[in-house]
Amino acid sequence: MSHQVWLLRHGEAEPHDARPDPERQLTPRGEEQAAAAGRALVALELPFQHVFTSPKVRAAETARLACQAIGMTPEVHEPLASGFGTDALRELMHIVGHDRRILLVGHNPDFAQLIGDMTGAHVRLRKGSVAGMRCHGGRGELLCLLQPRELARISARVAEPAA
């Protein structure tokens, strides 16, 4: 039995000194990155059974904007706030059941480390990026890595009227 785990790193956020870290909000660019990621995931025909988000404002805003396109409501999952690793992922996969496609919205360095630990891949996960993994047991396979520029291109093609 396997899961597909899709990771969406929050969009561009306010500077670190703007407010306390958990309260930092998305910039207008970050808002567009989040919305574009959601539209791109729809265009890729990736139906999710669950969407979980970090409680930090910038991640929750990213999840809300992406989920507007997906047509789902994100669930806050406290472990995504910081230190989310392989043990936390295995526990979450156990909770949601077998053969599910889930979207997690959170932070680096946790997500890049998780990808490395699960798949052996070393990735640069920019703000607003999406990565997909197929996970079986304690191992994973990197399915794709889409940077914000690629997500914006996919999203723009979806928004264009058919010729």
N, C-alpha and C positions, 0 to 999 in steps of 0.2 A: 504494500500500500504506500502511495506517495502523496505528497502535498506539493502544490506550487505556492511558493512564498514570493511575493512581489514587495519590494522595498521602495518607498518613495521618501527621499530625503527632503526635509522641509525646504521651502523656497527661501530666497534672499530675505534676510531679516535686518532689523535695526542694528546699529552698532552696539557692541557689548556695554558701553557706558551710557546708553540711552535710558535704561531702566534695569531692575533686577532681572537676571537671566531667565527665570521661568515666565516673566511677563513680556519679554521682547516680542514685538509684532512684526509681521511681514511688511516689507516695503511694497510700493506699487508694482515693482518688477517681480518681487516674490509672489504677489497675488496672481500675476499673469502666468508665472511659471507653474503655479499650482493648478490653475484652471486649464492650462495647456496640457499638463500631465494627465488630468482627468479625461479631457477630450481625446487625447492620444490613446489612452487605455481602452476607451470605448471603441475607437477606430480599429484597434488591434483585436477586437472581439474577445476581450478577456473578462468574462463574467466572474465576479467575486462572490463568495458565500459570506465572507466577513471582512470588515475593514476596522482595523485597530489603530489608534493614534496615541502618541505621547500626550500627556496633559499640558505640556509647555505650550504657551499661546501660539508661537510661530508654527508648531507642528499641527496643533488643533485647527488653526486657520487654513493651513495647507490641506489637511484632510477634508475640512468642510467644503472648500472650493473644488477640490478634485471630485468629491462625492456628489456635488451638484450635477456634474456631467454623468457620473456613473449611476446615479439614481439610488444611492444608499445613504445611510446615516452611520457615521463612524462611531465606534465605541472607544471610550478612553480606557487605556490599558497602562496603569501606573509603571510597570517595569520598563516601558519604552522611554521613560524620561531620562534614564541614565543607566549605563552598565548592562544594556540588553545584549546577552550573548547566547551561546549555543544551548545552555541549560534552559534559559528562559524561553527560547524558541521551541525546544522539544516539549516543554510543559504546555505552551500555548497550542502547539499542534495536537497534543493529546486531548486538550480541552475541546477543541473544535471538531474533533472526529477525523475519520479517514477520508482520503481522496478529496481534499478541499483546496480551493484556491483562495488565498487570503492576501490582503494588502495591509502592510504595516507602514505607518507614517512616523518618522522619527529623525534620528540625529546621527552624525558622525562624531567621533570615530567609531561608534558602536556598529553601524551598518557595514562599513568597509571591513572592519575586523570580523564581523559575522560572516560575510561573504568569503573572506579568506579562510576562516576556520572551517566552514562547511564545504567549500569547493577547492581550496588551494589557490584560487585566483587572487591576484593583487590588483585591485581596481581603484581608480580615482572617482569617487562618487561626489560630484559637485552638488551644490545646493540646487534642488529642483530636479535631480536625476532620478531615474527609475532603473532598478535591477530586478531581474526575475531569476529564481532558482527552483529547480525541482529537488525536493528533499525526500530521502528514504532513510529512515532510521537516523543515524548520526552523521550521514554523509549527504552531500548535495552536488548538484551539477548546475553551473551557471548557464542559464538559457539566453539571457541578453542583458546588455547594458545600454541604456539610452540617456544621453546627456540632454540638458535643457534645450539646446539648439535643435537637436533631432526631434524632440517632443514637440517643439513649436512648429517645425515643418510638417510633421504628421497632423498636428492639430489644425494647421492652416488648410491643408488639403481636405480635411473633413468639412471645414466651414465653407469651402468654395462650392458654388452651385455647379451641378453637372452640366457639361457642355452639350 
